[in-house]
Amino acid sequence: MSLDQLSPEQQTAVLNVRKRVIEAIGRNMNLYGIPLSTGHLYGLLFFADKPMTLDEMGMGMKMSKTSMSTGVRTLLDMKMVNKVWEKGSRKDLYEVEYDWYQTFTDFFAIKWRKAVEGNILVLKRSIKEMNKYLTEDIDPALRSVLEEDIHKMNEAAKYYSWLDRLIDAMENGDIYDLVPKEE
């Protein structure tokens, strides 16, 4: 339902409530490293009654089209908004992804997968390098330090392997068997 069908007083009341929610969404997303303005943009799209163009978003947020484009690109990368096609429109249109469970799992899967892959790569390289030193004739004190460090890195690698499986469970939906969605 469009706000146009409401009286001016009703529109003001609804917009004030929406502003509070949009601000809360922005602050929440900012905790996860997404700029506050991008969180506000997500909130604007969340309450939109139809897909919006960058121009419409810019007017709604009182920001430039360039800023809107950057924010939308971030939200697209995080799978929090979708580009949609509408017959007769030559401009790109965007709408929010309303499945917050999917948005959550996509967001964390994307962020965590990148971190896990990078950390596993560093650990593997470092363990390989330290193991190379262990094949040489080295001081017993250095050998002890290297062996202890390799053990610590192997334990860290186990954690990242577990985290990788958690990400898989989020991506394939198995996580909802452990923590069901609210009905």
Secondary structure, DSSP 8 states (H G I E B T S, - for coil): --GGGS-HHHHHHHHHHHHHHHHHHHHHHHHTT--HHHHHHHHHHHH-SS-B-HHHHHHHHT--HHHHHHHHHHHHHTTSEEEE--TT--S-EEEE---HHHHHHHHHHHHHHHHHHHHHHHHHHHHHHHHHHHTS---HHHHHHHHHHHHHHHHHHHHHHHHHHHHHHHHHSTHHHHS----
